[in-house]
Amino acid sequence: MLSVVFIHGLTGHRENTWTSPTATDPWPKSLLPARISNVRVLTFGYDATIADWRSILSNNIVGNHAQDLLNALADLRGEDDSNARPIIFVCHSIGGLVCEYALVSSSQHPEKHLRAVSQSTKGIIFLGTPHHSPGLAVRAERLCGSIGILWQVDLSTIRVLRQDSEVLSRTQDSFHTMIQSRNSGDRRPVEITCFYEELLTSTVGIIVPQESAMLPGYRSIGIRSNHQDMTKFASPEEAGFMAICAEIQRWVKEMSPLTAVCEAGFRGHRSSQTFQWRGGETNSIL
């Protein structure tokens, strides 16, 4: 069984980030199963409210979210005995950094069930993730301005993010080392595709430029939308949706037939003070 895990970014939400204003359901639930059958879709949510900007922008909080993601996903896989199930991550904005941090932590962890998360990762789709951290503070400042809340984020918060950029850079270096190690070994390499925004926001323009959203040596694809709307699709005919599906479909075909056969389903993660995966009926959101 294949799991596709969706991770939103700052100010995002496990459902709303993936829901078009003209749709009633997030596209991973309403559109994805028709294009890519036999996958289980999971959404991971965390507290990314405006009131939490002062702390959420620091690397410690990014690391905490990453650890919560790793623990929650490993626990879920242990509950239904799916530790060998392949994983594809779909990450928006700084949610991609949370994913990278979690996979680095997983790859270095002494406990087998936690280490299995990175070992089972087959592909990652980054949507507007700023991979080059020297400009991360500027990107965050632009993101704040794009949704009209810059006045709530003081200069000390931006300075903290600038300081933490060095730590995030080291984390990304570790992530790239881990990926290169996988790619040069006997195991199947981790597939990565980076999507970048092509349209400006109405207030601050491009939030994550193409050069920041790209990773050298990996495929990059533009989405004809701005940073906040590049995750929202209402129709299966939208070019961005079709491009994302095409990447996942290609990766699934490259897996062995046994790992690609699974049942469709949708699970959600409910944000709370502590992170817990919540089970439920298939094709439903909690």
FENVENZI-V918349 format. One record per run of one state. SS is the DSSP state (helix for helix, strand for strand, loop for the rest). FROM is the first residue (numbers start at 1). TO is the last residue. Records with the same first field share a line. If there is no record, write none. Layout:
SS=FROM-TO  FROM-TO
This chain:
loop=1-1  8-15  19-26  31-31  36-38  45-49  57-58  80-86  93-94  108-111  128-132  147-149  153-154  185-190  198-200  202-204  206-209  214-218  224-238  255-256  261-264  268-268  271-275  278-286
strand=2-7  39-44  87-92  121-127  191-197  201-201  205-205  219-223  265-267  269-270  276-277
helix=16-18  27-30  32-35  50-56  59-79  95-107  112-120  133-146  150-152  155-184  210-213  239-254  257-260
